[in-house]
């Protein structure tokens, strides 16, 4: 039986794992059941080591083949989102207000299927490290695992991550060298004006008027301060002011998101937000207090590992199955922290015509598990066989 046939046979059981995980979603670092499920499966597969509690509740499995110096890490995220599911599927979430709306249940099941195949096969030289990570959805679980000594305890030469992509056909994959996902930052701007009676606006400094001008100015940053050949996003997403119709309030608050595919552009956008908010407020006699929070860095693929992903997919499924120059996404991913420290690549696998990620009607495509696991397994072997 070929490797693809063996993985196809495993995939049927992996679908059941995926649906079991989908029924019992957990958030961020509170992954007791999910982590125990993963650790139990890895132990049953006969891995050489299964370590729990890494970065809080992350799970790491270690599988050794023939003696060798190289090691490769494969990472799947495990956490769900605080969204009420509306799929009506038999395996729908049984936890009110929580669902796997980003497919991390599918990522986990896919990597478990690859682990099971490789554990039974062991036809490779070196070590495969399976990283099951908590808190990708805003909790920086990757950074937590790194700070807990992930790469010191389990040193690797390369690391790979995967994410499903609605709209890309099942069995198709996409990758690119360089930036593949954006950084994500947040800003909060408190506007301090002078409140008063709505019938006497001349006696006030209206923070709503200031805020309205500020929204327009901030959202012109990308149009007039960013290189047209670069990518950036500045979006004001909240505006809070006032409580009644006959009072001009004393204060207003704006907040929003900033995204970029280049660290210089990211720094320029941060500087522009502060400069423009302060200047607009000053023009109207108000004051702006700006708080800027940096989130996940830009996810930047290394050239050789990105090429390896493309070669593996093409070798398994043909050239039509891989897009090697896929457009980057302006969403963010904490896999970026791994790639700042270890060479590797992040890539996408098709989820077919599903609802979009983070949508209450989203569901992972079960028939994506077999091709995804096949790529994982072949990629691990290809990385271990690469020249040092």
Order of alpha helices (4+ residues) and beta strands (2+ residues): alpha-alpha-beta-beta-beta-alpha-beta-alpha-alpha-beta-beta-beta-beta-beta-alpha-alpha-beta-beta-beta-alpha-beta-beta-alpha-beta-alpha-beta-alpha
